[in-house]
Amino acid sequence: MSNSIFAFGFGIGTQNKEGDWLEVFYPAPILGAEKSTLDAILESTNYEGGNATIVLDESDLNRLHMSLLTAGNIEQAELASQLKASTQPVVLCVLATDEAPSNPAEVYLKLQLISHRNLAPHSTVLDGMFGLLINTAWTSEGPIDVRELAERQLAARMAGRTIEVFSVDKFPKMLNFVVPAGIRVGDAARIRLGAHLGEGTTVMHEGFVNFNAGTLGVSMVEGRISAGVVVGDGSDLGGGCSTMGTLSGGGNIVIGVGEKCLIGANAGIGIGLGDRCTVESGLYITAGSKVAVLDENNQLVSTVKARELSGQSDLLFRRNSETGAIECKTNKTAIALNDALHAN
């Protein structure tokens, strides 16, 4: 067996009636582990190697506590001891290697590692995850399998309670699992678990960030960051703007936004932007859009499809107010965010 593992975590899980995992909360997931920690897990539980999800009982947690103390991993030892008081199932998820997940507990471990900023978007294998996650009602009484919701609602009403349903989705709100340091979020419902918010990022009330996507540094987000889209440090996504994702019906280009870019209000991109690019408010650029490339004197140099400009830096995209044509020229003004707004 290898002397190291990709990731592991102790979690508190919620199951449906059939025993399937609806969600698992990992208070302190770990990316990688020293050999001594791996040995402690091997010696104290039924873990036999490979990628595994194990339900731990009190005696397992007692053994783990002592073994982790001996290994010098004080933080995880204390967590193992604390979890003995849980009335919900306690889960140990070990990922020896970074492979496609095989159950929801593995998916939740990877999503939380991204939201904790231990992993960057696109840096872990998430293939097949949608087929593993269960459509869940996220309610005032915790997660409920949507197939069991009507029964639970009736039981609650008979007991004089009302179950409030906040959403029905395979993904929960990120902030119910992870609140990374140095961020501001206007509406928690608009940030899915698995989002990556860099320190200094502000997401206003109409901003949205999907899983395996997000910001790498200080950014203002008033628009939509679709699944897989990564935004560089110092960039500003204006109100109502959109970045095109590839999850459903889109192309196979993964959209990225570089550093110090500005996507104006109600604008959108279906191509990647390099650093210091600006897209005029209201302008939506798809990969097939015809773009007139202008020189410094606003003279036409060539006409290309926007995909040929994808990822290039120092570009200004605008629409000609007289002809309606999309134009591109050198961007001479890099934006600067207000430091006071992002001192979170």
C-alpha positions as CSV (number, residue, x, y, z in Angstrom):
1,M,0.0,0.0,0.0
2,S,1.1,3.5,-0.7
3,N,2.5,5.6,2.2
4,S,0.1,8.5,1.4
5,I,-3.5,9.1,0.5
6,F,-5.2,11.7,-1.6
7,A,-7.7,12.9,1.0
8,F,-9.8,11.8,4.0
9,G,-12.3,13.2,6.5
10,F,-14.5,12.4,9.4
11,G,-18.1,13.4,8.7
12,I,-21.6,13.4,10.1
13,G,-24.0,11.9,7.6
14,T,-27.7,11.9,6.8
15,Q,-29.4,8.9,5.2
16,N,-32.7,8.2,3.6
17,K,-34.9,5.2,4.6
18,E,-33.0,2.9,2.3
19,G,-29.7,3.8,3.9
20,D,-28.4,5.9,1.0
21,W,-26.4,9.0,1.9
22,L,-28.2,12.3,1.3
23,E,-25.3,14.4,2.5
24,V,-22.2,14.2,4.7
25,F,-20.7,17.2,6.6
26,Y,-17.0,17.1,7.1
27,P,-15.9,19.6,9.7
28,A,-12.2,19.5,8.9
29,P,-11.4,17.5,5.7
30,I,-7.8,16.8,5.0
31,L,-6.0,16.9,1.6
32,G,-3.3,14.3,1.9
33,A,-2.0,12.7,5.1
34,E,1.3,11.6,6.6
35,K,2.1,7.9,6.9
36,S,1.6,8.0,10.6
37,T,-2.0,9.2,10.2
38,L,-2.7,6.6,7.6
39,D,-1.3,3.9,9.9
40,A,-3.6,5.1,12.7
41,I,-6.6,4.8,10.4
42,L,-5.6,1.3,9.3
43,E,-5.0,0.1,12.9
44,S,-8.1,1.6,14.4
45,T,-10.9,0.9,11.9
46,N,-12.1,-1.6,9.3
47,Y,-10.3,0.4,6.6
48,E,-8.3,-2.0,4.4
49,G,-7.0,0.4,1.8
50,G,-8.2,2.0,-1.4
51,N,-11.1,4.4,-1.6
52,A,-13.6,3.6,1.2
53,T,-16.5,4.9,3.2
54,I,-17.0,3.4,6.6
55,V,-19.5,4.1,9.4
56,L,-17.7,4.4,12.7
57,D,-19.1,3.4,16.1
58,E,-18.0,4.7,19.5
59,S,-15.4,2.1,20.0
60,D,-13.9,2.9,16.6
61,L,-13.7,6.6,17.5
62,N,-12.1,5.8,20.8
63,R,-9.4,3.7,19.1
64,L,-8.9,6.4,16.5
65,H,-8.6,9.1,19.1
66,M,-5.8,7.2,20.9
67,S,-4.0,6.2,17.6
68,L,-4.2,9.7,16.2
69,L,-2.8,11.2,19.4
70,T,0.1,8.7,19.3
71,A,0.6,9.7,15.6
72,G,0.8,13.4,16.7
73,N,-2.3,14.4,14.8
74,I,-3.9,16.3,17.7
75,E,-6.6,18.2,15.7
76,Q,-8.0,15.0,14.1
77,A,-7.7,13.1,17.3
78,E,-9.8,15.7,19.1
79,L,-12.4,15.7,16.3
80,A,-12.7,11.9,16.6
81,S,-13.3,12.2,20.3
82,Q,-15.9,15.0,19.8
83,L,-17.9,13.1,17.2
84,K,-18.6,10.3,19.7
85,A,-21.5,12.5,20.9
86,S,-23.2,12.6,17.5
87,T,-26.7,11.1,17.2
88,Q,-26.2,11.0,13.4
89,P,-24.0,8.4,11.7
90,V,-20.3,9.2,11.8
91,V,-18.5,8.5,8.6
92,L,-14.9,8.0,7.7
93,C,-14.3,8.6,4.0
94,V,-10.8,7.8,2.7
95,L,-9.7,8.6,-0.8
96,A,-6.5,6.7,-1.4
97,T,-6.4,8.0,-5.0
98,D,-8.1,10.7,-6.9
99,E,-10.6,8.8,-9.0
100,A,-14.2,9.2,-10.1
101,P,-16.4,9.1,-6.9
102,S,-18.3,6.0,-6.2
103,N,-20.9,7.2,-3.7
104,P,-22.3,10.5,-2.3
105,A,-19.9,10.6,0.7
106,E,-17.0,10.8,-1.7
107,V,-18.6,13.5,-3.7
108,Y,-19.3,15.6,-0.6
109,L,-15.7,15.2,0.5
110,K,-14.4,16.5,-2.8
111,L,-16.9,19.4,-3.0
112,Q,-16.0,20.5,0.5
113,L,-12.3,20.4,-0.2
114,I,-12.9,22.8,-3.1
115,S,-15.0,25.1,-1.0
116,H,-12.4,25.0,1.8
117,R,-9.9,26.1,-0.8
118,N,-7.9,22.9,-0.3
119,L,-8.5,22.2,-4.0
120,A,-8.9,24.5,-6.9
121,P,-11.7,24.0,-9.4
122,H,-10.9,21.4,-12.1
123,S,-8.2,19.9,-9.9
124,T,-10.1,16.7,-8.8
125,V,-12.0,14.0,-10.7
126,L,-15.8,14.5,-10.4
127,D,-16.9,12.3,-13.3
128,G,-20.3,10.7,-12.8
129,M,-21.2,12.7,-9.7
130,F,-24.7,13.7,-10.8
131,G,-25.8,10.1,-11.0
132,L,-24.6,9.5,-7.4
133,L,-26.3,12.4,-5.7
134,I,-29.9,12.1,-4.6
135,N,-32.5,14.8,-5.3
136,T,-33.0,16.3,-1.8
137,A,-35.4,18.7,-0.2
138,W,-33.3,21.1,1.9
139,T,-35.6,22.0,4.8
140,S,-35.9,23.6,8.2
141,E,-35.7,20.0,9.6
142,G,-32.6,19.1,7.6
143,P,-32.2,17.2,4.3
144,I,-35.0,14.9,3.3
145,D,-35.1,12.6,0.3
146,V,-37.7,14.3,-1.9
147,R,-39.5,10.9,-2.3
148,E,-40.0,10.9,1.5
149,L,-41.0,14.6,1.8
150,A,-44.8,14.2,1.7
151,E,-44.8,11.7,4.5
152,R,-42.5,13.9,6.6
153,Q,-44.6,17.0,6.0
154,L,-47.8,15.1,7.1
155,A,-46.1,13.8,10.2
156,A,-44.9,17.3,11.1
157,R,-48.3,18.9,10.5
158,M,-49.9,16.3,12.8
159,A,-47.4,17.2,15.5
160,G,-48.1,20.9,15.1
161,R,-45.1,21.8,13.0
162,T,-44.5,23.1,9.5
163,I,-41.5,21.9,7.5
164,E,-40.2,24.8,5.4
165,V,-38.7,23.7,2.1
166,F,-35.9,26.0,1.0
167,S,-35.0,24.2,-2.2
168,V,-35.1,20.9,-4.0
169,D,-31.8,20.2,-5.5
170,K,-28.9,17.7,-5.6
171,F,-26.6,20.4,-4.2
172,P,-27.0,22.3,-0.9
173,K,-25.9,25.8,0.0
174,M,-22.2,26.1,0.4
175,L,-22.4,28.2,3.5
176,N,-24.3,25.5,5.4
177,F,-21.1,23.5,5.1
178,V,-18.2,25.9,4.6
179,V,-17.7,29.6,5.3
180,P,-14.1,30.4,4.1
181,A,-12.3,33.3,5.5
182,G,-12.5,36.8,4.0
183,I,-15.7,36.6,1.9
184,R,-19.1,38.4,1.8
185,V,-22.2,36.8,0.4
186,G,-25.5,38.6,0.0
187,D,-27.7,35.6,-0.5
188,A,-26.4,32.2,0.6
189,A,-28.9,30.3,-1.5
190,R,-27.0,31.4,-4.7
191,I,-23.8,29.7,-3.8
192,R,-23.7,26.0,-4.3
193,L,-21.5,23.6,-2.4
194,G,-18.3,23.0,-4.4
195,A,-17.9,26.7,-5.2
196,H,-14.5,28.2,-4.7
197,L,-14.5,31.8,-3.3
198,G,-11.1,33.4,-3.1
199,E,-10.3,35.6,-0.1
200,G,-11.6,39.1,-0.6
201,T,-14.4,38.0,-2.9
202,T,-17.8,39.7,-2.5
203,V,-20.9,38.0,-4.0
204,M,-23.8,40.4,-4.1
205,H,-27.4,39.4,-3.8
206,E,-28.0,38.6,-7.4
207,G,-24.6,37.0,-7.9
208,F,-24.4,33.2,-8.4
209,V,-21.6,30.7,-8.2
210,N,-22.0,27.1,-9.2
211,F,-19.9,24.1,-8.1
212,N,-16.4,23.4,-9.4
213,A,-16.2,27.1,-10.3
214,G,-15.6,30.4,-8.7
215,T,-12.9,33.0,-7.9
216,L,-9.2,32.7,-7.2
217,G,-8.7,36.0,-5.4
218,V,-10.4,39.4,-4.8
219,S,-13.4,39.7,-7.1
220,M,-16.8,41.5,-7.2
221,V,-19.5,39.1,-8.4
222,E,-22.9,40.6,-9.3
223,G,-23.5,38.2,-12.2
224,R,-23.4,34.4,-12.9
225,I,-20.4,32.1,-12.6
226,S,-21.6,28.9,-14.2
227,A,-20.3,25.4,-13.5
228,G,-16.6,25.1,-14.3
229,V,-15.9,28.8,-14.8
230,V,-12.9,30.2,-13.0
231,V,-12.4,34.0,-12.4
232,G,-9.0,35.5,-11.8
233,D,-7.9,37.9,-9.1
234,G,-9.1,41.5,-9.4
235,S,-12.0,40.9,-11.8
236,D,-15.5,42.3,-11.7
237,L,-18.7,40.6,-13.0
238,G,-21.3,43.3,-13.4
239,G,-25.0,43.0,-12.4
240,G,-26.9,40.5,-14.5
241,C,-23.9,39.3,-16.5
242,S,-23.4,35.7,-17.4
243,T,-20.6,33.2,-18.1
244,M,-21.6,30.3,-20.3
245,G,-21.2,26.8,-18.8
246,T,-21.0,23.5,-20.5
247,L,-23.2,21.2,-18.3
248,S,-26.3,21.1,-20.4
249,G,-26.5,21.9,-24.1
250,G,-23.4,24.0,-24.3
251,G,-20.2,23.4,-26.1
252,N,-17.0,21.8,-24.8
253,I,-15.0,25.0,-24.2
254,V,-14.4,25.6,-20.5
255,I,-14.8,29.3,-20.0
256,G,-12.3,31.2,-17.9
257,V,-11.9,34.8,-16.9
258,G,-8.4,36.2,-16.3
259,E,-7.2,38.8,-13.9
260,K,-8.4,42.4,-13.7
261,C,-11.3,41.8,-16.2
262,L,-14.6,43.6,-16.3
263,I,-17.7,42.0,-17.7
264,G,-20.3,44.8,-17.9
265,A,-23.9,44.7,-16.6
266,N,-26.1,42.3,-18.5
267,A,-23.2,41.2,-20.8
268,G,-22.1,37.6,-21.3
269,I,-19.3,35.5,-22.6
270,G,-19.2,32.2,-24.4
271,I,-15.4,32.5,-24.9
272,G,-12.5,32.7,-22.4
273,L,-11.0,36.1,-21.5
274,G,-7.3,36.6,-20.8
275,D,-6.1,39.2,-18.4
276,R,-7.2,42.9,-18.4
277,C,-10.2,42.4,-20.8
278,T,-13.4,44.4,-20.8
279,V,-16.8,43.4,-22.3
280,E,-19.2,46.3,-22.8
281,S,-22.5,46.3,-20.9
282,G,-25.2,44.4,-22.6
283,L,-22.9,42.7,-25.1
284,Y,-23.2,38.9,-25.3
285,I,-20.3,37.2,-27.1
286,T,-20.7,33.6,-28.2
287,A,-17.9,31.5,-29.8
288,G,-19.4,31.9,-33.3
289,S,-20.0,35.7,-33.1
290,K,-18.4,37.6,-35.9
291,V,-16.0,40.2,-34.5
292,A,-14.4,43.2,-36.3
293,V,-10.8,43.5,-35.1
294,L,-9.8,47.2,-35.1
295,D,-6.4,48.9,-34.9
296,E,-5.4,51.9,-32.8
297,N,-7.0,54.2,-35.3
298,N,-10.3,52.2,-35.3
299,Q,-9.6,50.9,-38.8
300,L,-10.7,47.3,-39.7
301,V,-7.8,44.8,-39.6
302,S,-9.8,41.6,-40.0
303,T,-13.1,39.9,-39.2
304,V,-12.9,36.7,-37.1
305,K,-15.1,34.4,-35.1
306,A,-14.9,35.2,-31.4
307,R,-13.4,31.8,-30.6
308,E,-10.2,32.9,-32.3
309,L,-9.8,35.6,-29.7
310,S,-10.6,33.3,-26.7
311,G,-8.1,33.6,-23.9
312,Q,-6.2,36.6,-25.3
313,S,-5.3,39.4,-23.0
314,D,-5.8,43.2,-23.2
315,L,-8.9,43.2,-25.3
316,L,-11.9,45.5,-25.3
317,F,-15.2,44.1,-26.8
318,R,-17.9,46.6,-27.7
319,R,-20.8,47.0,-30.0
320,N,-20.8,49.7,-32.7
321,S,-23.7,52.0,-31.8
322,E,-24.5,52.7,-35.4
323,T,-24.0,49.4,-37.2
324,G,-24.6,46.9,-34.3
325,A,-21.3,45.1,-35.3
326,I,-19.2,43.6,-32.5
327,E,-15.8,45.2,-32.4
328,C,-12.6,44.4,-30.6
329,K,-9.6,46.5,-30.0
330,T,-6.7,46.9,-27.6
331,N,-7.9,47.6,-24.0
332,K,-6.0,50.5,-22.6
333,T,-7.6,50.7,-19.2
334,A,-7.3,48.0,-16.6
335,I,-9.9,48.1,-13.8
336,A,-9.0,48.5,-10.2
337,L,-11.4,47.2,-7.5
338,N,-12.2,49.3,-4.4
339,D,-10.0,47.8,-1.6
340,A,-12.3,48.9,1.1
341,L,-15.2,46.9,-0.4
342,H,-13.2,43.7,-0.4
343,A,-11.5,43.9,3.0
344,N,-13.8,41.2,4.3
